[in-house]
Amino acid sequence: QFKEDIKGSFGGIGAEIGIRKDILTIVSPLKGSPAEKAGLKAGDKIVKIDDMITNDLRLDEAVRLIRGPLGTAVVLTVFREEFDKPREIKIIRDEIRVPIIDTEVLPDGVFVIKLHHFTENAGFEFRDAVREFYSSKSKKLIFDLRNNPGGFLNVSVDIASWFIPTGDVVARERFASGHEELYRSNGYGLLERIPAVVLINEGSASASEIVAGALRDHKRIPLIGSKSYGKGSVQEVEPMAHNASLKVTIAKWLTPNGTEIDGKGLEPDVQVEVTAAEREKEPDRDVVMEHAIEVLKGIK
């Protein structure tokens, strides 16, 4: 599953799932996915996966059961408010490519790039997003790293290089001996002078924190939202026998200014807390994005 997640594609049904009020629930089916074609909708409650009752399943266990080889079937028993009783929905698994980047043009010359994951192809997709930014004639940028769990180091350096001058440090890797390796910007430069803000939350981890910290340290780009996760450890993956692998922690990440990330996270410059009650009342409202737009108005 780790290999699938980092690659950004796998065999599955194409739906984001989560635990809502202790019930396994469809958060959102991906557009054009087997889940959407089978009729699954946001808010559907998953009662069973094949013959497995979901009451006591952890989220990762549910993901493992729903994913599987391409062309095979999984039967989800779901309940929806308009149903008089739970219904079985058979879905044929297909290759699912997780969206890496979403873009949006907002009024007043504001452009949004939302990066979901630092997968192996994220650098290429970010390049396309920069082209879109310039084609849209936008003047300001919101870089959304909320709920981005991280990924490849080289990709984080590549993406930070659009903002940070050539040769400037993007991240510091500190080993137990105290020795440090420095990772420097490639200096693509096209976003160096663009007024920008970065959105983070408790789901922003690892490579997300590296990029957010580097942009703040070098460019004083404000971080908006809530405190990040605090995963600043460096892992290497060692292949083992019987198709197993071992992730070994070998070092810690620090921001260019020497701020340690691991176990601490990054504190936002503009704290925006949204309570569960507020989310329940207005589920479609993005309060953090609203604050980001207001902050951008004051950046020249």
C-alpha positions in Angstrom: 0.0 0.0 0.0 2.9 2.3 0.7 4.3 1.7 -2.8 0.8 2.4 -4.3 0.4 5.6 -2.3 3.7 7.0 -3.2 3.2 6.1 -6.9 -0.2 7.7 -7.0 -2.0 4.8 -8.7 -3.6 1.5 -7.6 -6.4 -1.0 -8.2 -9.5 0.2 -6.4 -12.9 1.8 -6.8 -11.9 5.5 -6.8 -13.6 6.9 -3.7 -12.3 8.9 -0.7 -13.6 7.2 2.5 -13.5 8.3 6.1 -14.9 7.7 9.6 -17.9 10.0 10.2 -19.6 9.6 13.6 -18.0 6.2 14.0 -19.4 5.0 10.7 -17.4 4.2 7.6 -18.6 6.7 5.0 -18.0 7.7 1.4 -16.6 11.2 1.6 -16.4 11.7 -2.2 -16.3 9.5 -5.3 -13.7 10.6 -7.8 -15.1 11.9 -11.1 -15.4 9.1 -13.7 -14.4 6.4 -11.2 -15.9 2.9 -10.9 -17.4 4.2 -7.6 -19.2 7.1 -9.3 -20.4 4.9 -12.2 -21.8 2.3 -9.8 -23.9 5.1 -8.2 -22.0 5.7 -4.9 -22.6 9.2 -3.5 -21.0 11.4 -0.8 -22.5 10.5 2.6 -23.2 6.9 1.8 -22.6 4.7 4.9 -20.7 1.5 4.2 -22.2 -1.3 6.3 -20.3 -4.2 4.8 -17.3 -4.8 2.5 -18.1 -8.1 0.8 -18.9 -10.3 3.9 -17.0 -8.1 6.4 -19.1 -5.9 8.7 -17.4 -2.5 9.1 -18.4 -1.7 12.7 -15.0 -2.3 14.2 -12.8 -1.8 11.1 -10.0 0.8 11.2 -9.8 3.1 8.1 -6.6 1.5 6.8 -8.2 -2.0 7.1 -11.2 -0.8 5.1 -8.9 0.6 2.4 -7.0 -2.7 2.2 -10.3 -4.6 1.7 -11.7 -2.2 -0.9 -8.5 -2.1 -3.0 -7.5 -5.1 -5.0 -6.5 -6.5 -8.4 -7.8 -4.7 -11.5 -10.9 -6.4 -13.0 -12.0 -8.0 -9.7 -15.3 -7.2 -7.9 -16.0 -5.8 -4.5 -19.5 -5.7 -3.1 -20.3 -2.8 -0.7 -23.5 -2.8 1.3 -24.4 0.8 1.7 -27.1 2.8 3.5 -28.4 6.1 2.2 -31.1 8.2 3.8 -33.5 7.7 0.9 -33.1 3.9 1.1 -35.6 1.9 3.1 -32.8 -0.6 3.9 -29.1 -1.2 3.0 -28.4 -2.1 -0.6 -25.6 -4.1 -2.1 -23.6 -2.4 -4.8 -21.2 -4.4 -6.9 -18.2 -2.5 -8.2 -15.5 -3.7 -10.6 -12.0 -2.5 -9.5 -10.0 -0.5 -12.0 -6.8 1.5 -12.1 -7.2 4.6 -10.0 -5.0 7.5 -10.5 -5.1 9.8 -7.5 -5.5 13.5 -8.5 -2.2 15.2 -7.7 -3.0 18.8 -8.4 -6.2 20.9 -8.7 -6.3 24.5 -9.9 -8.9 27.2 -9.7 -9.1 30.8 -10.9 -10.8 33.0 -8.3 -12.0 36.7 -8.7 -9.6 39.6 -8.3 -6.6 37.9 -10.0 -6.2 35.1 -7.4 -5.1 31.6 -8.6 -5.3 28.5 -6.4 -2.9 25.5 -6.7 -3.9 22.6 -4.5 -1.3 19.9 -4.2 -2.6 16.6 -2.8 0.6 14.6 -2.6 4.3 14.8 -3.5 4.2 11.7 -5.8 6.8 10.9 -8.4 4.9 12.9 -11.1 3.9 15.9 -9.0 6.8 18.0 -10.2 5.7 17.7 -13.9 2.1 18.5 -12.9 3.2 21.5 -10.9 5.0 22.8 -14.0 1.7 22.6 -15.9 -0.1 24.4 -13.1 2.5 27.3 -13.3 1.7 27.5 -17.0 -2.0 27.7 -16.2 -1.3 30.4 -13.7 0.4 32.6 -16.3 -2.2 31.8 -19.0 -5.0 32.9 -16.6 -3.4 36.3 -16.2 -3.7 35.9 -12.5 -1.5 38.1 -10.2 -1.6 36.3 -6.9 -1.3 32.7 -5.7 -2.8 30.5 -3.0 -0.7 27.4 -2.6 -2.9 24.8 -0.7 -1.0 22.1 1.1 -3.8 21.1 3.5 -4.1 17.3 4.1 -1.0 16.7 1.9 0.9 13.9 3.7 4.2 14.4 1.8 6.2 12.1 -0.5 9.4 12.3 -2.3 12.2 14.7 -1.1 13.4 15.5 -4.7 9.9 16.5 -5.7 9.6 18.9 -2.7 12.9 20.5 -3.7 11.7 20.7 -7.3 8.5 22.5 -6.4 10.1 24.9 -3.9 12.5 25.8 -6.8 9.7 27.7 -8.5 9.6 30.2 -5.6 13.2 30.2 -4.2 16.4 31.6 -6.0 19.0 29.3 -7.3 21.3 27.8 -4.7 19.3 28.8 -1.7 18.7 26.0 0.8 15.3 24.3 0.7 15.9 21.8 3.5 18.6 20.6 5.9 19.0 16.9 6.6 20.6 16.4 10.0 22.1 13.0 11.0 22.7 11.6 14.5 26.4 12.6 14.2 25.3 16.3 13.8 26.5 16.2 10.1 24.1 18.0 7.8 23.3 17.6 4.1 21.9 20.7 2.3 19.3 20.5 -0.5 19.3 23.6 -2.7 16.9 25.3 -5.1 17.2 24.7 -8.8 16.0 28.3 -9.2 13.2 28.0 -11.8 12.2 31.5 -10.6 8.8 32.0 -12.3 7.0 32.4 -8.9 9.7 34.3 -7.1 8.0 37.7 -7.3 4.4 36.5 -7.2 2.5 37.5 -4.0 1.5 34.2 -2.4 0.2 32.5 0.8 0.5 28.8 1.8 -2.4 26.9 3.5 -1.5 24.2 6.0 -3.3 22.1 8.6 -2.8 19.1 10.9 -2.8 16.9 7.8 0.2 18.7 6.2 3.2 16.6 6.8 6.7 15.7 5.7 7.4 17.2 2.3 4.5 19.6 2.8 6.2 21.0 5.9 9.6 21.2 4.1 8.1 23.3 1.3 6.0 25.5 3.6 8.9 26.1 5.9 11.3 27.0 3.1 8.9 29.4 1.5 8.3 31.2 4.8 12.0 31.3 5.7 13.2 32.6 2.4 10.3 34.6 1.0 8.3 35.5 4.2 5.3 33.8 2.6 2.7 33.6 5.3 1.3 30.2 6.4 -2.4 30.2 7.0 -4.6 27.7 8.8 -3.7 25.4 11.7 -0.5 23.8 13.0 1.1 21.2 10.7 1.5 17.5 11.6 5.2 17.6 12.6 6.7 14.7 10.6 10.3 15.8 10.1 12.0 12.4 10.0 13.8 11.0 7.0 13.2 7.4 5.9 14.9 5.1 3.6 13.0 2.0 2.2 15.0 -1.2 2.3 13.7 -4.1 0.2 13.5 -7.4 2.1 12.6 -11.0 1.3 9.1 -12.2 0.4 8.0 -8.9 -1.1 8.4 -7.1 2.2 10.2 -3.8 2.9 11.4 -1.9 5.9 11.3 1.9 6.4 14.3 3.0 8.5 14.5 6.5 10.0 18.0 7.9 9.3 17.8 11.6 9.9 15.7 14.7 10.7 14.5 17.5 8.5 15.1 21.2 9.4 13.8 24.3 7.6 16.5 26.5 6.0 16.6 28.6 9.2 17.2 25.5 11.3 13.7 25.1 12.7 13.2 21.4 13.6 9.9 20.0 12.2 9.7 16.5 13.8 7.3 16.3 16.7 6.7 20.0 16.6 5.2 21.0 13.3 4.9 24.5 11.9 2.9 27.2 13.6 0.9 29.2 11.1 1.3 33.0 10.8 -2.4 33.4 10.6 -4.2 30.9 12.8 -7.7 29.9 11.6 -9.5 27.3 13.7 -12.8 25.9 12.4 -14.9 24.0 15.0 -16.7 20.7 14.2 -20.0 22.5 14.8 -19.1 25.2 12.2 -18.2 22.5 9.7 -21.5 20.7 10.3 -23.5 23.9 9.9 -21.8 25.1 6.7 -20.0 22.1 5.2 -19.3 23.8 1.8 -17.8 26.9 3.3 -14.0 27.2 3.3 -13.1 29.6 6.1 -9.4 29.2 5.7 -9.6 30.0 2.0 -11.6 33.1 2.9 -8.9 34.3 5.3 -6.2 33.5 2.6 -8.0 35.8 0.1 -8.2 38.6 2.7 -4.5 38.3 3.6 -3.5 38.3 -0.1 -5.3 41.6 -0.6 -2.7 43.2 1.7 0.3 41.7 -0.1 1.7 43.8 -2.9 
